[in-house]
Amino acid sequence: MVNSKVLHFANIWENVSDIIPDEIAVISGNDTKTWKEYENTSARIASFLNSRGIKENSKVGLYLHNGNEYLEAQFASFKLMGVPINVNYRYQAKELIYILDNSDSEAVFFQGCYSDQVKLIAKDLPKVKTWIQIEDSKAELVDFAHSYNEIISKSSAMPRIERNENNTLMIYTGGTTGMPKGVMYTHGSFVVSIFGGLKAQGHKVPDVRDRENIEQLRPIILEMSKTNCLSRCLIACPLMHGTGMFLGGFMTHNLGGAIITVPKVGLDPLLLLNQVKSSKATSMVIVGDAFAKPILEELDNAQSKNTPYDISSLRILISSGVIWSAEVKTALLAHHD
């Protein structure tokens, strides 16, 4: 029996999958998975990674777009106490080689559309022993890569393991002040911070600074499920950025909520707003006016044509990273009853 009082993201999410197995965990386009399916898929990927030598504090590069695959690969890495490395998919060869080498990545998940880039850089990354391709395009499987879908279909679920709170959690900066740098945390300290952030938003959460209180999470999540109050967070910004993953991903999952992503690169306000309606998103994560202004423009245009978007399910907009001006906030609020 895994010690559920250890503050580790994999422990918490595994427990959530046991508490509410049939609730939705991830949505990306038409791909929806329950918590039971999400945990099982991640466990299968973890089993494969384990067979390839990934272990505690091994680094795993995520050269991926927004999508369920990003979240599954991250969860799988956490299960092994590995360290997911966020890789900016806009990087070119030199930057990709730098970040994957600097991070000591041993395995890399990559979108099939970047197969040419991978073939170009692989020879300069001898520490990377395993390449895993998400087959999302017409590109053929790279000859030295493993198929993501085959890994899931052919691997058995890895049994759960004991973990420790001092396991490293890392995010690479964007490189605006020089080359990207890895910022390290521990799972234990970051879990405490995430629950603190949820409390600041008004959520009922346990004070996990006392580890015994983590047991209070079960009745809280069960009550949220019973009253249809589990959050559904649409992450409009990239998962590879801290704003998207920390404020959208970790906060949502730690209370049993579903993460929603749009499987398209770049900001598409029309697609986002339609996703709000179809997925009944209760929150959305953006990056200041860079996202808010195009979304506002689309809302204004639709209203002027008497075809307003149904965003009635949205209760909160979360932003970080750049300025979100007061006038844009006010204009957005005018579109919500």
Secondary structure, DSSP 8 states (H G I E B T S, - for coil): ---TTS--HHHHHHHHHHHSTTSEEEEETTEEEEHHHHHHHHHHHHHHHHHTT--TT-EEEEE--SSHHHHHHHHHHHHTT-EEEE--TT--HHHHHHHHHHTTEEEEEEEGGGHHHHHHHGGG-TT--EEEEE--SS----TTEEEHHHHHHH----------TT-EEEEE---TTSS--EEEEEHHHHHHHHHHHHHHTT-----TTSGGGGGGHHHHHHHHHHTT---EEEE-S-TTSHIIIIIIIIHHHHTT-EEEE-SSSS--HHHHHHHHHHHT-SEEEE-HHHHHHHHHHHHHHHHHTT-----TT--EEEE-SS---HHHHHHHHTT--
